[in-house]
């Protein structure tokens, strides 16, 4: 396509997005300035931008009725799954839609986990500039789940079982708390449960996932996309896993800029 054709196509899609967004609060949740800039330019109705889940919950009006969130999976206080869980809990009466803007290197288990958790749209950064993100945003607002072609091909090649999707939301949350370094007594206090109840839930998770202990459970969760390497506290990181240094993460973001 020529530059003129691209501009014409994008202009028409931006008008379509503006019409679809009427009545919706459109927000960005990403610590990546590049994502914030792109979303702000393409979606004129974006009214809020936050760099973490906590920031978003702090600025989002309590009486919001319909909200669509453009986000990535590299938030400092959790990924897309945690963002969806916290926002739905904090705004239980609101209709929430989520568009995840992801690197094309996103692992297949994580893509499956995002879909199973109810993410409305998975968009690849490598498709930026083709109108894919705008089209996915309209579909998300209309309640239609969409997956970028790059990711769709990746998922089609999969012959994995769906064993990781058998986890309940409460079980996923328990694993995420373990990944952050919380012990059973701390989790019991946070969830206002008895400590022996938490230990029984952990034992049930070990049996369900076929592991022997907490270390094995975290390794399983990493392999199946339930948690991200960034979710792991140093003291709870299973053997063989590696948490990227902050500088390396920044370098990864910069490298993705070449996709646009």
Buried (B, 14 or more C-beta within 10 A) or exposed (E): EEEEEEEEBBEEBBEBBEEBBEEBBBBBBBBBEBBBEBBBEBBEBBBBBBBBBBBBBEEBEEEBEBBBBBBBBBBEBBBBBBBBBBBBEBBEEBEBBBBBBBBBEBBBBBBBBBBBBBBBBBBBBBBBBBBBBBBBBBBBBEEEBBBBEBBEEBBEEEEEEEEBBEBEEEBBBBBBBBBBEBEBEBBBEEBEEEBEEBBEBBEEBBEBBEBEEBBBBBBBBBBBBBBBEBBBEEEBBBEEBEBEEEEEBEEEBEEBEEEE
